């Protein structure tokens, strides 16, 4: 099923590029390559692009699953204690270092 979705997405991208060319330059690339808009092969390409758009709708509604590779690996643990009014007690650290040195 994943391969079918990739093929469908590729055809949708081709269709989007073709529509971009039509909108910007009034040039239909599919019709130019396959003998006009009414040619059988051009109509087949248009049909496949349309079906691919329907298939890609399933991609739109698929739940997004977070995997381990999607998570950042360089996350830091940040202490927001100071921002919330809880100052760090440096005297306690100094005392524990003094006790360790004795």
N, CA, C and O of each residue as an XYZ file, in Angstrom:
408
protein
N       0.818     -1.193      0.000
C       0.000      0.000      0.000
C       0.862      1.257      0.000
O       0.493      2.271     -0.593
N       2.008      1.187      0.666
C       2.905      2.346      0.724
C       3.415      2.700     -0.669
O       3.551      3.879     -0.995
N       3.699      1.693     -1.494
C       4.171      1.936     -2.859
C       3.086      2.612     -3.694
O       3.373      3.519     -4.476
N       1.843      2.169     -3.526
C       0.739      2.776     -4.254
C       0.597      4.252     -3.885
O       0.344      5.088     -4.753
N       0.759      4.570     -2.607
C       0.654      5.964     -2.172
C       1.787      6.807     -2.743
O       1.579      7.971     -3.084
N       2.974      6.238     -2.849
C       4.104      6.981     -3.419
C       3.883      7.241     -4.912
O       4.164      8.336     -5.400
N       3.387      6.254     -5.623
C       3.089      6.435     -7.045
C       1.998      7.487     -7.218
O       2.098      8.355     -8.085
N       0.956      7.407     -6.390
C      -0.133      8.384     -6.461
C       0.377      9.787     -6.160
O       0.001     10.743     -6.838
N       1.223      9.916     -5.159
C       1.763     11.226     -4.824
C       2.610     11.781     -5.968
O       2.562     12.978     -6.253
N       3.379     10.922     -6.617
C       4.186     11.341     -7.761
C       3.294     11.865     -8.891
O       3.587     12.899     -9.490
N       2.211     11.149     -9.174
C       1.299     11.586    -10.226
C       0.586     12.887     -9.854
O       0.331     13.725    -10.719
N       0.267     13.056     -8.581
C      -0.359     14.309     -8.141
C       0.613     15.472     -8.308
O       0.214     16.567     -8.705
N       1.874     15.237     -8.010
C       2.880     16.296     -8.190
C       3.015     16.645     -9.669
O       3.113     17.820    -10.023
N       3.020     15.625    -10.537
C       3.073     15.885    -11.980
C       1.858     16.709    -12.412
O       1.991     17.647    -13.199
N       0.680     16.361    -11.899
C      -0.527     17.118    -12.217
C      -0.450     18.550    -11.709
O      -0.898     19.479    -12.382
N       0.119     18.728    -10.521
C       0.245     20.078     -9.969
C       1.202     20.923    -10.806
O       0.951     22.104    -11.046
N       2.288     20.316    -11.245
C       3.227     21.044    -12.113
C       2.548     21.418    -13.428
O       2.729     22.524    -13.938
N       1.769     20.490    -13.969
C       1.056     20.778    -15.218
C       0.068     21.924    -15.028
O      -0.027     22.806    -15.881
N      -0.672     21.918    -13.911
C      -1.608     23.013    -13.643
C      -0.875     24.323    -13.417
O      -1.374     25.382    -13.797
N       0.285     24.269    -12.814
C       1.091     25.478    -12.654
C       1.507     26.061    -13.992
O       1.464     27.274    -14.196
N       1.915     25.176    -14.908
C       2.287     25.635    -16.250
C       1.090     26.222    -16.994
O       1.219     27.213    -17.713
N      -0.076     25.601    -16.814
C      -1.280     26.123    -17.459
C      -1.614     27.504    -16.901
O      -1.934     28.426    -17.651
N      -1.538     27.636    -15.588
C      -1.885     28.910    -14.963
C      -0.907     30.026    -15.287
O      -1.314     31.167    -15.507
N       0.370     29.707    -15.318
C       1.373     30.747    -15.540
C       1.607     31.068    -17.011
O       1.746     32.230    -17.390
N       1.648     30.019    -17.837
C       2.071     30.213    -19.230
C       1.051     29.756    -20.269
O       1.324     29.810    -21.468
N      -0.118     29.307    -19.822
C      -1.133     28.741    -20.711
C      -0.539     27.643    -21.593
O      -0.797     27.579    -22.795
N       0.259     26.786    -20.966
C       0.913     25.692    -21.676
C       0.579     24.391    -20.978
O       0.932     24.202    -19.813
N      -0.094     23.497    -21.673
C      -0.473     22.194    -21.132
C       0.590     21.174    -21.547
O       0.601     20.706    -22.686
N       1.476     20.837    -20.616
C       2.594     19.935    -20.903
C       2.112     18.539    -21.270
O       2.655     17.920    -22.186
N       1.101     18.035    -20.569
C       0.580     16.690    -20.868
C       0.006     16.646    -22.274
O       0.267     15.703    -23.021
N      -0.760     17.639    -22.635
C      -1.336     17.686    -23.983
C      -0.238     17.819    -25.029
O      -0.328     17.214    -26.098
N       0.793     18.599    -24.738
C       1.889     18.774    -25.692
C       2.667     17.473    -25.881
O       3.090     17.158    -26.993
N       2.856     16.716    -24.797
C       3.623     15.466    -24.903
C       2.829     14.333    -25.537
O       3.403     13.479    -26.213
N       1.514     14.314    -25.326
C       0.731     13.146    -25.744
C      -0.280     13.439    -26.845
O      -1.196     12.643    -27.053
N      -0.144     14.556    -27.559
C      -0.948     14.774    -28.767
C      -2.256     15.509    -28.571
O      -3.215     15.237    -29.293
N      -2.334     16.416    -27.638
C      -3.558     17.206    -27.440
C      -4.388     16.684    -26.286
O      -4.203     15.562    -25.816
N      -5.314     17.534    -25.839
C      -6.120     17.187    -24.679
C      -7.100     16.054    -24.948
O      -7.479     15.333    -24.025
N      -7.505     15.892    -26.170
C      -8.492     14.849    -26.481
C      -7.847     13.541    -26.902
O      -8.557     12.565    -27.142
N      -6.543     13.489    -27.000
C      -5.861     12.251    -27.367
C      -6.041     11.224    -26.254
O      -6.109     11.572    -25.075
N      -6.116      9.986    -26.638
C      -6.374      8.905    -25.684
C      -5.336      8.808    -24.578
O      -5.683      8.600    -23.415
N      -4.059      8.958    -24.934
C      -2.988      8.848    -23.943
C      -3.018     10.026    -22.962
O      -2.774      9.848    -21.769
N      -3.316     11.221    -23.465
C      -3.424     12.395    -22.591
C      -4.604     12.233    -21.641
O      -4.501     12.564    -20.459
N      -5.709     11.734    -22.143
C      -6.876     11.504    -21.282
C      -6.578     10.452    -20.234
O      -7.080     10.540    -19.113
N      -5.768      9.454    -20.577
C      -5.365      8.438    -19.609
C      -4.518      9.062    -18.492
O      -4.705      8.761    -17.313
N      -3.589      9.929    -18.885
C      -2.757     10.601    -17.882
C      -3.624     11.468    -16.981
O      -3.451     11.449    -15.762
N      -4.561     12.234    -17.559
C      -5.450     13.068    -16.754
C      -6.267     12.208    -15.780
O      -6.463     12.582    -14.624
N      -6.737     11.056    -16.260
C      -7.523     10.155    -15.414
C      -6.685      9.598    -14.281
O      -7.142      9.542    -13.139
N      -5.449      9.180    -14.587
C      -4.561      8.644    -13.542
C      -4.218      9.705    -12.501
O      -4.134      9.398    -11.312
N      -4.020     10.943    -12.934
C      -3.741     12.026    -11.991
C      -4.959     12.272    -11.095
O      -4.806     12.508     -9.897
N      -6.146     12.220    -11.658
C      -7.370     12.394    -10.867
C      -7.571     11.291     -9.845
O      -7.911     11.560     -8.693
N      -7.361     10.044    -10.265
C      -7.467      8.913     -9.335
C      -6.406      9.023     -8.244
O      -6.665      8.709     -7.082
N      -5.215      9.469     -8.626
C      -4.139      9.642     -7.647
C      -4.506     10.692     -6.603
O      -4.170     10.551     -5.427
N      -5.189     11.736     -7.033
C      -5.641     12.749     -6.074
C      -6.592     12.166     -5.047
O      -6.525     12.512     -3.868
N      -7.480     11.278     -5.489
C      -8.408     10.621     -4.561
C      -7.642      9.713     -3.604
O      -7.949      9.665     -2.413
N      -6.652      8.996     -4.117
C      -5.844      8.125     -3.258
C      -5.071      8.953     -2.233
O      -4.933      8.549     -1.078
N      -4.572     10.105     -2.657
C      -3.804     10.963     -1.740
C      -4.669     11.566     -0.647
O      -4.142     12.038      0.360
N      -5.978     11.561     -0.819
C      -6.855     11.991      0.270
C      -6.663     11.104      1.495
O      -6.771     11.574      2.628
N      -6.380      9.824      1.269
C      -6.149      8.927      2.405
C      -4.882      9.312      3.158
O      -4.802      9.115      4.371
N      -3.893      9.858      2.458
C      -2.673     10.325      3.120
C      -3.007     11.503      4.032
O      -2.449     11.632      5.122
N      -3.915     12.354      3.582
C      -4.295     13.526      4.352
C      -4.926     13.140      5.688
O      -4.713     13.818      6.693
N      -5.694     12.064      5.703
C      -6.415     11.678      6.915
C      -5.745     10.566      7.702
O      -6.297     10.112      8.704
N      -4.559     10.110      7.276
C      -3.815      9.121      8.056
C      -3.331      9.749      9.350
O      -2.867     10.889      9.345
N      -3.431      9.023     10.465
C      -2.881      9.574     11.709
C      -1.362      9.630     11.634
O      -0.719      8.724     11.104
N      -0.804     10.695     12.167
C       0.635     10.877     12.155
C       1.201     10.141     13.360
O       0.820     10.414     14.498
N       2.114      9.205     13.106
C       2.729      8.450     14.184
C       4.137      8.966     14.398
O       4.929      9.064     13.461
N       4.437      9.296     15.644
C       5.778      9.779     15.964
C       6.672      8.576     16.229
O       6.359      7.726     17.062
N       7.775      8.518     15.520
C       8.724      7.436     15.725
C       9.960      7.963     16.425
O      10.109      9.169     16.622
N      10.840      7.059     16.798
C      12.064      7.470     17.482
C      12.920      8.371     16.603
O      13.577      9.279     17.113
N      12.927      8.141     15.305
C      13.782      8.959     14.438
C      13.210     10.356     14.243
O      13.923     11.254     13.793
N      11.911     10.560     14.580
C      11.313     11.881     14.478
C      11.642     12.754     15.679
O      11.524     13.978     15.617
N      12.055     12.118     16.776
C      12.352     12.883     17.983
C      13.775     13.410     17.918
O      14.676     12.717     17.447
N      13.981     14.636     18.389
C      15.354     15.161     18.387
C      16.221     14.398     19.378
O      15.762     13.989     20.445
N      17.478     14.216     19.007
C      18.387     13.453     19.866
C      19.172     14.348     20.803
O      19.763     13.855     21.763
N      19.196     15.618     20.560
C      20.002     16.508     21.377
C      19.129     17.352     22.307
O      19.330     18.559     22.440
N      18.160     16.698     22.946
C      17.297     17.432     23.855
C      18.019     17.674     25.170
O      18.762     16.820     25.653
N      17.791     18.843     25.738
C      18.401     19.194     27.016
C      17.315     19.277     28.061
O      16.173     19.629     27.765
N      17.672     18.957     29.263
C      16.752     19.138     30.381
C      16.995     20.528     30.945
O      18.073     20.823     31.463
N      16.003     21.361     30.840
C      16.137     22.741     31.268
C      15.422     22.899     32.597
O      14.300     22.424     32.769
N      16.077     23.568     33.535
C      15.486     23.842     34.826
C      14.900     25.247     34.790
O      15.626     26.233     34.666
N      13.589     25.321     34.900
C      12.921     26.612     34.869
C      12.631     27.128     36.279
O      11.795     28.013     36.461
N      13.317     26.578     37.263
C      13.077     26.953     38.648
C      13.289     28.430     38.905
O      12.506     29.043     39.630
N      14.324     29.018     38.333
C      14.625     30.425     38.567
C      13.527     31.303     37.982
O      13.140     32.299     38.594
N      13.027     30.950     36.814
C      11.985     31.740     36.193
C      10.700     31.706     37.001
O       9.884     32.624     36.922
N      10.520     30.643     37.780
C       9.307     30.516     38.572
C       9.492     31.017     39.998
O       8.605     30.844     40.833
N      10.624     31.630     40.283
C      10.857     32.217     41.584
C      11.600     31.327     42.557
O      11.808     31.723     43.704
N      12.006     30.140     42.140
C      12.723     29.239     43.021
C      14.210     29.326     42.696
O      14.676     28.688     41.752
N      14.944     30.096     43.457
C      16.376     30.250     43.226
C      17.114     28.994     43.669
O      16.723     28.332     44.631
N      18.156     28.686     42.972
C      18.979     27.533     43.309
C      19.814     27.855     44.540
O      20.351     28.957     44.658
N      19.925     26.917     45.441
C      20.657     27.117     46.690
C      22.115     26.719     46.481
O      22.477     25.550     46.614
N      22.944     27.706     46.153
C      24.363     27.440     45.931
C      25.092     27.133     47.237
O      26.126     26.464     47.226
N      24.564     27.613     48.353
C      25.192     27.334     49.646
C      25.158     25.843     49.968
O      26.090     25.318     50.577
N      24.100     25.166     49.566
C      23.994     23.735     49.815
C      25.073     22.995     49.031
O      25.665     22.049     49.552
N      25.339     23.396     47.812
C      26.383     22.765     47.005
C      27.742     23.021     47.642
O      28.572     22.116     47.727
N      27.968     24.247     48.089
C      29.242     24.604     48.719
C      29.443     23.780     49.982
O      30.542     23.287     50.236
N      28.372     23.628     50.786
C      28.472     22.841     52.005
C      28.787     21.382     51.708
O      29.593     20.766     52.406
N      28.157     20.826     50.676
C      28.397     19.415     50.371
C      29.817     19.237     49.835
O      30.436     18.204     50.091
N      30.344     20.207     49.104
C      31.726     20.122     48.640
C      32.691     20.226     49.810
O      33.697     19.518     49.846
N      32.390     21.120     50.789
C      33.239     21.260     51.971
C      33.245     19.966     52.772
O      34.296     19.551     53.261
N      32.093     19.324     52.916
C      32.021     18.088     53.673
C      32.781     16.977     52.971
O      33.395     16.132     53.622
N      32.744     16.975     51.662
C      33.443     15.942     50.887
C      34.958     16.125     51.025
O      35.692     15.138     51.065
N      35.422     17.338     51.097
C      36.852     17.606     51.195
C      37.401     17.261     52.581
O      38.603     17.028     52.704
N      36.586     17.219     53.611
C      37.056     16.935     54.962
C      37.438     15.523     55.140
O      37.855     15.129     56.229
